[in-house]
Amino acid sequence: MNKFKLILFLIFIILTNCIYSQTDQRIIDSRFNAAVNLFENKNYTSALENFIWVIEDNELNSKTTVSYLFKAKCEINLKEYSQGKATLNYLLQYFPQSKYRNEALITLADLQINTSDYYGAMSSLTLLIDETTLPYYVNYAKLSGKKIALNYLSSSDLVSLYNNSKNQVTKPYLLYLLGQIYFKEEDIQSSKNSFKEIINLYPKSEEYNDAQNLYYYGGFEKRIGSAETIIGVMLPFSKNEEEHSTVNEILQGIQFAVDEYNKEHDEKIGILVRNTERNREKIFEIRDEFQSIPALKVVIGPLFSDEVGFANKAFYRTDIPLISPTATEDGLTLQNLNFFQANPSFETRGKVIANYAFNVDTIRRAAILSASDTYSSTLAKAFAREFTRLGGEVWVNTDYKTGNYNFKESVDKINAYRDTIQCIYAPVSSINDGAYVLSYLVVDSLQVDSLNIKIYGNQDWFSNTLLKSSSTIGNNLIFTSDYFIPFRDRDYIRFNDKFFELNKFDSNRNILYGYDITKYLLSILSTYGDNVYSVSQALKSSKISIGYHNNISFDNDRVNKFLNLIRYANGIFKLVDKYKLE
């Protein structure tokens, strides 16, 4: 009987502990989820307190290791860098089997980059490649590591990392980088030895084919050492290209800039033009030709975002800088560390106008009206992120579908706060959209003219036909544009006279897309044109080039951070500023 009572008592204790354990985990899960929400809303101090509670006030549980990761991210965002690093190192040391280890190594590498510990960052990325078998993390680490190694590390740094690595994926990767760094240091023989070691020891590696080409054919060495200079040009000509097509006009702008330069300099620069046909296979053929030419130091093109994707894959391992004068899609520079976007991306455009509204016009309360099914939505999201990051508030964020111009519901939402909001951001995707938006904002419902509510827009507002319907909207509207032609500027008038004399027609935006980027490149090549590395480094140096249609300077993501801000007043478009995103 006593034995039976003892068994019942033990069962009761076990069940009670299980119930308490499940209850405790539910509480932990609830606090953890609340902390994540706080983190996503950038309330890092409160989020940190909750993550610390999960870690320190509870026994080891299912949320412990991920809380260490989030704790470190909070500390980093709060600029407590040494504490963030300590937290990540603790997680990596004491929880080596955590499923969050890869993310912890990436976070640690990012922290080390931000604190200029480039060797440490490369060590973290090398360790990630050593340990992970997931392609995403391997590719991310290799891409980031290449940028760090070629920009900040010496050959002795790479030798040390190579000697400390034991992985058959990491070692040939480090040897390949080492060979390139030896070239930068003008140690040609050591560079050859690095590529030869890949050929002999790692025949199954991802770097094997490139190492063979560089070692046996010397294409890499020739490209590094050439004193001559050629600009490659890749443009998508059609079979029956019109004389004044966009492609032809951009090429004429490029040619005019090079002709101007060569007339004033003894050392001439040439151009080599090839037709991409907007075709993947053709772009890879052009890659093979361009990388075999020692004098070719940089490429202008492609024009369109889809062919930029092909080119980034083709040129990814060549180290030849590519610059598109017109592509606008987001994320293109993430595909290739040597791709540069001279035309600001959608993300940059939304951020620029938000930055201007907050910092120059001191706007703090905004409404957003956008089309949900076009790039208008992308612009609206970028504006909202940047505006709130700066400290502004978006009181209304509403949208409509292109072609369905019933704005009543959206305008009613904005109208509810008409006495509170200071601006409306209205990126449109066509003149038709703009006409309907204008009608609702000015005439029918909101009457922003009389309310003195500022209107911010995008390049699709750049239409005299559209804006002349409202005599007063110009006092309220400022919009972004990647071009503005200064017709009354004396320097531009002289430039256009020279261009007209040669070509028998006036310059236009397409001419200037080609001319301004080429003028910028020529200034780079005249000083830093020794090799593809020095050209690429100069492009990444934030050098500012004053252009006619827009200025050019690349940010850390290699996207142009200048954009024109334009106002419409008294039937005339006027430049407010060539605004630089900081």
C-alpha positions, 0 to 999 in steps of 0.5 A: 500500500505504501509502495502504491502511494509512493508511486502516485506521489512520484507521478504527481510530482512529475506531472506538476513539474511538466505543467510548470515547465510548459507554463514557464516556456509559454511565458518565456515565448511570450516575452521573447515574441514581445522582445522581437516586436520591440526590436523590429520597431527599433526600440532596442533598449526595451528589447534588450531588457527582455532578451536579457530576462530570457537568458539570465532569469530562466534556465536554459530553454528553447529561446536561450541561444537566439536571445543571445543573438538578438541581445548582441544585435540590440547592443550593436544598434545601441552602439555598445560594440564591445559588449555586442562582440562579447555577447557574440563570442560567448554564444559562439564559444559556449553554444557551438552547436546552435542553429543560429551559429551562422547568423552569429558569425555574419553578425560578428563579421558585420560588427568587425567591418563597422569597427574597421577590424577587417582582419577579424571580419575576414577571420569570421567569414573564413570560419563560416565557410569552414563550418557551413554546408549551406550554399547561401552562407558560403556565397555570402561569406565569399562575396563579402570576404572578397570585398574585404580582402581586396580593399583592406588586407595584405598578402601576409594577412591572407597567408595567415588566414590560409595557414589557419584554415583546414577546409577544402572549400576555404583554402583554394578560395583564400589562395585565389584572393592571395594571388590577386593581392600579390598582383596588386602588390606587383609580386607577379611570381608569387601571384602565379605560384598561388594560382599554380597551387590551386591547380595542383592541390584543388582540382575540384574547387570552384576556383580551379578554372579561373586559376588555370586561365590566369596561370596558363594564359596570363590574361589577368597579368596582362590586364593588370600591367597594360599602360594603354587604356580602353573603355568597353561599351555594351549597349543593346542595339536592335537590327533596325535601330533608329538614328535618334533612338535612346541607345544611339543617343547614349552612344553619341554622348559617350563618343563626344566625351571621349573625342573632347578628352582626346583633343586635349590629351597626348595619351589617348583613350579608346572605346570598344563598342559591342552589341549585347542584343539584350541576350545572355549568351551574347553578354558572356561572349563579350565578357570573354573578349573584354577580359582578354584585352589588356588595355580594357579597364572599365565597361559602360553598360548595360542599360537595362536592369535585366541585362545588368543581371546577365552582365553581373553574372558574366563579369563577376570573376573578372574584376572589371568595373561595370557602370550602367548609366540608366538601370534603376532596379534595387539590388543590382549592386549586390550581384557584383562587387564591381558593378556601379549604378550611375542612375539612382535606384528606386530605394535611393529615390524614395530615401532622397525625398524623405531626407529632403522633407525631414531635414530641409523642409522640417516635415515631421508628419506625412501621408503617403498615396501610391499605386499598389501594383507598380514601382510607385509602391517601391518608392512609397516603402522606401520613403516611409522607411527613411522618413520614420528612421529619421524620426518622422511619423507617417499618419496615413499610408494608403494606395490605389490600383493603376487604371482604377481611379476611384480615390475616394476611400484613399482621399477620405483617409488622408482627409481625416488628418488634413489639419495634422499632416504637413505633406503628402508623398504621391509617387505616380507611375504615369501621367494618367495617374498623376492627372487623377491624383492631381484632380483629387488633391487640388480640386475635389477633396483636399484642396492642398493649395489652400491648406499649404500642404506640401506635395512630394512626388517622383519623376513621372510628375515631370510633365508640363501638360500635367501640371499646367492644369493647376496654377498653384500646385507649383508652390506646393509640389517638389519631385525627384528626377534623375535628370534636369537639363540646365538650358540657361546655364552658360557652360551648358549652352557652350557645350550644346553649341559644340555638340550641335556643330558636330552632330547637327542636333541639340543635346538631350537627356540620353546624350547626357546620360552617356556624356556625364558618366563618360566624363566622370570615368575619364577623370578617373582613368587619367589619374587612376587608370593603371589597372582595373583595381585602381579604377575600381578603388577610385570609383568607390572613393566617393569622388564627386563629378559635377554633371549636366543632367545630374551629379555623380558620387557612389555610396557604399553600395555603389549607387549614385547618391545624387538626385535632382529636386525640381519645382514647377512654378509659373509654367517653368520647371526649376531646379531646387537642388542636386541633392546628395543623400548622406 
